[in-house]
Amino acid sequence: MIKVLYFAAIREQVGTESEDVAAEGVATVADLLAHLRERDANRAEALAESRRLLVAVNQEYADRDRAVGDGDEVALFPPVTGG
């Protein structure tokens, strides 16, 4: 299983702070995002390809082509700004 964590506005849109996703058929972050978007309209909107979002795999920032697999933790959150 891949543990997916949602933060900030993404968590609000999706309606949960975390979920477990079967690792079968998911090889990269991009695969995982595509799989999640297929689950329902809220996830499709929150994780749309046109939206900017940051991804961390096992607490390290990652690109969409980063490999993921069983036992990984993937965090999804909007870009952080501040000053």
Protein Blocks (a to p, Z undefined) as FASTA:
>chain_A
ZZdddehjllmmnopabdcddfehpabfklmmmmmmmmpmklmmmmgfkbccdddeehia
cdfklccdehiacddddddddZZ
